[in-house]
Amino acid sequence: MITSLKISNYALIEHLDISFDKGMTCITGETGAGKSILMGGLGLVLGKRADLSVLKNNKKKCIIEASFLIGSYNLKDFFAKAGLDYEEETLLRREIVPNGKSRAFINDTPVNLDLLVSLSDVLIDVHSQLENQSLFKNEYQFLVLDAVAGNQEILKVYKNKLSKYQNTKKEYDQLNQLNEESAKIQDYNQFLYNELTVEELTPDMMTPLEEEIDQLSHVESLQQSLSQGIHLIEEEQVGLLTQLSSLNTLLSDASTKSKNMNIFRERVNILFIELKDILDDLIYKQETLESNPALLEKLLTRWDRLQSLFQKHHVDDIENLIKVRENLGKKLEETEDLGQRINALKDKLSELELSLEELSRQLHFNREEASSKLCGQMEQIISKMGMQNARFKIDLTLVDQFLINGKEKIDFLFAANLGSDFKPIKKVASGGEMSRIMLSIKAILSQFKQLPSIVFDEIDMGVSGTVSNEIANIMSHMSENMQVFTITHLPQVAAKGKQHFLVYKEVRGNTTTTKLKELDQEQRVKELAQMLSGEELTRTALDHAKQLLN
């Protein structure tokens, strides 16, 4: 509930500081006294746009503050998400400075207007005839019916499941599209991967391959070189082995004469042994080296394939070609994994669909049962407000898709007179009828859920007599469960208020200001009497006013 409102330097208001109680508060005043100015100031602190024209003195800033008790609204999560300090008595403040800039605060923390509006929507509901259009919206119609049906918890679970379903469906569709695109190139990737895999690529394969090709390409020349080398080593008279043997003999003779020469003999002996090993290897190589055109052709073919793969994949060496193969392998694995993920999401979607179907059936069943109850209550209330023959019907149409409130659409139907057909309420109800219908709906809602403080801004316009008495009774009954404000011209309504404020203008010199004062019992009698009889107070009007208050 709102506990206080302070306004300074706004329109015709210099300074205003008022406190409010629980229950029903009535605000009265002559036409033009400034009730709309008061509502404009309240609208500003609730987040409505403003400009410099709202400043009474354009050299000073306008400040509007409203204090609310919010303990019963479960707003701790809201404050936590917004990064705000939670206080059970929360202060909303709005400032408009002379340069036209506007600032908003929640508990002295600067906030943007969107956040201020989000909070104020929970705290206070300003209702005028213009607000009747909300009943035309499906979302509001569901809100009303679900309150009577007790669907809040089921609907909360449904909406949570629906959000998961929509996110899962989005992911499923995206992966399906990706899978379709992948399938188009999967066969080609598989071909490329197989083409590289069959080559059994290894990092050090190119050098041995090149060497083997070179050897097979020059067999005859190599055999000739080997033959000549063997001859140079083992020729009887001038071969290297013969020469080293002779040198070894000379050094052996010299070492008998000088031990210093022994080292040279040993070294020559090592050369002799090494040369014999070389000779054996050359002979073996000569014997095993043979021409193999078929193998050469095979190796050349493989060499050409590898060169072709280098060009195809735009790489220069075998290491990068191996990386290409590995990347292709990963893509193929990802495609296979994609299918598994799609199947998992499909199973999850099926599970969520079953759950949503069940929740939708529960919601629909509860709504079907509650619709006749709601229509009966509305008919009972508005019949007391001069609409004895009005009838209501709620049309629930099942659909195939999951919507925000279930698998159905809703329409409030209305027939104002006996014998007339039911039609959508937005097409047949007049402005006055809509005001009374909305009053009946909010009176019913107040029994089923915690509503914000509500302001009825001349909702009783155009009615009188018995109807005005009943409207007053309905508002008074609502105020037992919530805080109700009514701006009214009807004494019958004003008399029901626990508090009564008078809006009036005061002229001092060349300055006109709007003021608001709380009336005591005696002042209320006088105000109600003037509302009944006009400026001239009569004894009858005063007696009637006292009777209304009692």
CORRA-V530199 format. One record per helix or strand. SS is the DSSP state (H for helix, E for strand). FROM is the first residue (numbers start at 1). TO is the last residue. Records with the same first field share a line. If there is no record, write none. Layout:
SS = FROM-TO  FROM-TO
This chain:
E = 2-10  13-19  24-28  55-55  62-69  89-96  102-106  109-111  124-127  391-403  406-415  423-424  453-457  484-487  499-508  511-518
H = 35-45  52-54  71-73  76-82  113-123  129-136  138-149  152-197  205-217  219-234  240-257  259-288  293-312  318-383  425-428  431-448  465-478  491-494  521-533  539-549
